Amino acid sequence: MPAPTKPEKPVVRPDYLAFGRPDFGEEEIAAVTRVLRSGWIGMGPEVIAFEQELSAYVGAPHVVTVNSCTSALHLALLVNGVGPGDEVIVPSLTWCSTANAALYLGAKPVFCDVTPETLNVSPELVLKCLTKRTKAVIAVHFGGLAVDVASLRAALPPNIVIVEDAAHALGATYPDGRPVGSSGNAVCFSFYANKNLSTAEGGAIALTDPAQAERLRSLRQHGLPANAWMRFTHPREMPSHQLNELGFKMNFTDLQAALGRVQLRRQSNLGDRRMAIAGTYFHALESSGLGWQEGALASHHARHLLAVQLPLGEGALSRDEFVLALRRRNIGASIHYAPLHRMEIYAVNGAADLPKTDLISARLFTLPISSHMTTEDAANVADHVLDLLSPR
């Protein structure tokens, strides 16, 4: 009887498959061209229109665009009164911007554990971090899976502010079915190059308070009461140049907004393509032993990241070795994220004890996913993952 043949190794990709790539087409190119030809490229009518359209999409009365989600988080904490001596609870499993937003204001980030199934904070884990100095909690919707912020709100004292880091979560929905952005909290979005909606750089804050929205519009433009577009469209009025508070240079531009408006119209199709990529991965790797984030194929998940946890054991590749092996095969696997509580810049008073995050971070990596990919790309990546997981 002939010996069973060993499966052939998958062919190494001839070109590098990036972890995430923006999906721009002729409509985006035409929109940018139109703005360039208009003679007005700064913050103007396109920004105003994009804010209105995004407001309707996320179900929030007000949206204020800024130059990044980092700026959005910073300003959201600022207008909610966070300052020196305050503590802000943040998950350790997040990008550094979440914690840095507190540091910019002289506050202290207090790191919170996350659940292995969701990779998000839970009310129980947040409550363990509360002190008399706690001013705010930043709830990160990791990968595009929304935190149950209604349950978190019910568990917290009413004086503690919730700010949502929704950098991954445009298009996601809360457990009650409402779109992320409609909770009544300050919800911060990112339009960075690899996001589900990309404008190369940029961010936005969705909120309900009209006074806070007006203050944010001033703060993003140095604290001025009127922006350049208002001055341009009302040339016979002498605008006030009085500065009422220290502001910042954090405004969005019409070039970016023109991209954003097209990308917003395409979200349904772009989301469907991400779902197809995720489905291809899941069905190919269902029996691989990889651990999947809860709801990765559910309609409420935005699928900005496809985060999986390796089945580590004796003789298995470490997470870092696994990711590097994929990269050597021209597959842009990535790590989201190195836990912040283990970084020297944040551990000045000693590292926090976060056993769940430590366990997760030793196993967690992200597979390439974008609407620019094909299902054939995902199937090829899955073949390489299975090859690396097979006994040597």
N, C-alpha and C positions, 0 to 999 in steps of 0.2 A: 504493500500500500504506500503510495507516494507521500512524503512528508508535506504538511501544509505549507503553502508558500507565504512568506512574510509580506505584508502589504508594502508596496513601494513607497518610499519617502516622497512627500509632496514636493513639487518643484518650487524652488526658491523664486520669489517674485522678481521680475527683471527691474522693476522700479519700486521706489519706496511708497508704501501706503501710509499716508499721514494719519495720526490719531483722529484729527478732525479737520475738515476743510470747508471753507465757505462755499455756498452753492449760489453763485451769481450767474445770471443769464442775460440775454439781450435786453430784457425789460429793465433790469437794474442799470445796465450800461446806458440805455436811452434816458433813464431818469436822471442820472448824474450829468449826462451831456446837456439835458434841458436846463439844469440848474447852472451849469457852467456858462451857458449861453445867455442866461438871464441877467448876468452881471451882479447877482447877489448870492454869495456863497456862505455868508455867516449865518447867525441865528435870525430866522425870518419866517416867511409864510409856510415853508415846508416843515419847519420845526413845530409851528402852531398846529398845522394839519395832522402831523404825526402824533402829537400829544393827544389830540382829540380822538383820533382813530384808535390809538392804543388804549385810551381811557374806556372806550366802548368795548374793546376786545377783552380787557381784564375785569370789567365791571366795577371800576372805581370812578368816583366823581371827578377826581383831579389826577393828572399825571404831569410830572415835571421832569424833563430830560436834563441830563448832565453828561459830563465827559467820560464817566466810567461808573461801574457799580461800586468801586471803592469810594468814590466821591459820594455816591448815593447813600451808602451806609454811614459815612462820616456826617453828612448833613442831616440824615434822619435821626441820628443820635443827638446831634447838636440842637435841633429844633424841639426835641423832647426833653431838653434840660440836662443831658448827661454832661458831667464836668469833673474837675479834679476831686479825688476822694471817693468817687462813685465806683461801684463794681458792675461789670457787664458780663453776664453768663453767656459763654459761647461754646460750641462743640470744639473739641480739639481736632476732630477729623474734618478739616475745612481748609480753604485757601487762606493765606496769611491776612488778606484784606479784612476778614471778619473780625479778627482780633485787633488789627492795627487801627481800625476805625475808633475803637475805644481809646487806644493809646494816644491818638492824635489829639484827643480832648482832655488828656490828663487822667483818664479813668483807668481802671485795672481790669483786664480781661480775666475772668475766672473760668477755667476749662472744665467742661462737662463731658461725661461719657455718652456713648450712643449705643443703641441696641444693634446686635449683630445682624438681625433680620432686615431692618429698615435702613441702617446706617444713619439714622436721625436721632435727635434727642427725644425723650419722652417726658411727660409731666413728672413721673417719679424720679427720674435722674436729675432733672432741673431742680426739683425741690431739695435735693440733697446739697445743692450748691448755694442755697439762699443764705444770706447774712443780712444784718441790719443795714449794710452799705449797698445792697443790691438795688440798682436803679433801673436796669433793663436786661432783657434776654434777647439775644439774636438767634432766631430759629432758622437754621439752614435747611433748605429743601434739597437734600443731597441727591445729585444725579438727575433730579427731576421728579422725585417722589415727595409729595407735600407732607409736611408735619401736620398733625391734627391740632391746629392752632386754637380751635374752639375749646378743646379739652385742656390745652395748656393755659388758656385764658381763665378757664373756670378754676384751675388748680392754684393760680397765683394770686397774691394780694392785689387789690385793684390799683394800687399806686405804682406797680411795676410795669414798665412799658415793654411791649413786644414789638420788635423790629424783625421783619422777615428778609432773610438773604435768599432771594429767588433768582440768583444768577443762573441756576440750572433749570428753572421751573416755568419759563414762559410756555403757556399752553397746558400746563398741568392743572388738575382740579383737587380741591380739598375733599376729605371723606364725605362731606354733605353734597358734593357735586358742583359747588360753585367754583368759578375759575380762580386760580391763584392770583391775588391782586385785589380781590373783592372783600377781604376779611374785615376791613376797617382799620387795620394796623398800617404802619408805613411799610410798604413792600418794595424791595429794591431789586431791579432787574439789570442784567448785563447784555450788551450787544457786541461783545468782543468777537474777534475773528472767527472762532470756532463754535459760537453759540448757535442755538436753533434759529434765532433771528440775528443776523449779523449786519452791523454797519461799520465794521473794521474795529472801531472803538466806540464806547458810549455806554450810557446807563440811564436809568429812570427810576423815579420814586412814584408809586401809586398810593394815594391817600384820600381821606374823606374830609379833612379839616380845611376849609377854604383859607383861613388865616395862615395856617402853616404852609399851604401851597404858595400863597403870595410871598411869604417870607423866603421860601426856598428859591423862588424865581429871582428875588433880589440877591440872595446870598451867592448864587451861581455866577452873578455878574458884579462882583466886587462890593455888593451891598448897595448898588445904585437903585434908585426907585424906578428908572426907565431904561430899557435895553436899547441897543443900536437900531433895531428895526422900528421901534416906537418913535425914536427920534427922526428916522428917515421918512416915515409915513406921516409925520406931523411937523413939517418943516417950519410952519408959521407959529408954532408954539415954542416957548423957551422952556426946555426941560429943567427940572431941579437937578443940581449936581451935588446936593447935600448927601453925605454918607451917614447913615444912621447906625451902622454897626460894621464890624470887620467882616468883609466878605471874601470871596475866593474867585479864581478864574476857572470855572468848571462848566462852562456852557457847551451845548450841543450846536451843530451847524446844519445848514440846509443841505449840504452835500451828504452828510450822514443821514439826515431825515428822509431825503429822497430815496436812498437805499432802503431805509427802514419801512417806508410806506409800501414799497413793492414786496419786500420780504414778509410783511404782515399779511398782505393779500394772499401770499403763497403758503401760509402756515399749514393749512389743511393738507395740501399735497406733500409738503416737506415732512410733515409729521407722519403721513402714511408711509413714506419711504423709510423713515427711521424705524417704524414698526416692522416693516418687511425685513430690514437688516437684522433687527433684534430677534425676530421670529426664526430667521435662517440660522443664526447662532444657536438659539435655544434648542431647536430640533436636532441640530447636528451634534450638540454637546450635552444633550439631556442626561446621558448616562456616563458622563465623564468624571463625575464626582465634584465638579465645580459648584461652589455655593453662589446662588443668584440673589440679587437684591429683591426684596419683597415687591411684587407688583410690576416687575420689569416688562411684562407683556400686557399689562392692564391699560385700559383706556385713560385712566387718571394719571398715568406716569408720562412725563415729557420726554424721557429717554435722551437727555443731553449726554449722560454718561451711561455706559453699560459696564457696571462694576461687578466683578466676580471675585470669589475667594478661592484660593488654591487648596486642594486637599493635601496638606503637608504630612509627610511620614518619612520613615527611615528610607534613605536612598533617593528621596525625591529632590528635585531642584528646589532651591529656596525661591522666594518670590522674586528677589532681585535677579537671580540667575535665570529665571524663567523669562522675565521681561527682556533681559539682554539677549537671550537666545532668540526670541521672536524678532527683536530689532536686527539681529545679524541676518535674519531671513527677510529683511526689508518690510517688516510689519511693525507699524508704529504703536505698539502697546505702550501704556503709560501708567503712572502711579498717581492716584488721587486718594489720599494725600499723605505726605509724611506728617505724623501727628505733631501738632504745635506744642503740646505740653512737654515734648522731649527736646525742644529747641532752646539753645542757650539764651537767646534774646528774651524769651518769655519765662524762663525758669529761674529768674533771679532770686526767688524765695524758695527754690526747690521744686522739683517736678511734681505735678499732681499725680495722685494715685488713680489711674483710669484703666482698670484691668481689661474691660471690654475693648476699648480702643487699642490697647497694646496688642491684644490677641488678633483683632481684625487687621491691624496695619501690617502685621507680619505676613499676611496671606493675600491682601487686597491688591488687585490691579485692574486696569480698564482696557477693554478691547476697542479697537478702532470702530467708530461709528459716526456717520454723517449722512446727510441726504445726498451727498455727492457720490457716495459709494454705490456699488451694485450688489445684488444678492450673490453674484458669482465671487465678488471680493470677499464677502463674509464667509462663504463656503470654503474658500481657499484658506482664509485665516483659521477657520475651525479645523481644517485638515492638519495644519501645522501645530495647533494647540494639542490635538489628539496625539500627534506624533511625539511631541515633547512629554506628554503625560504617560506614554506607553513605557512599560518596563524596559530598561536598558540591558 
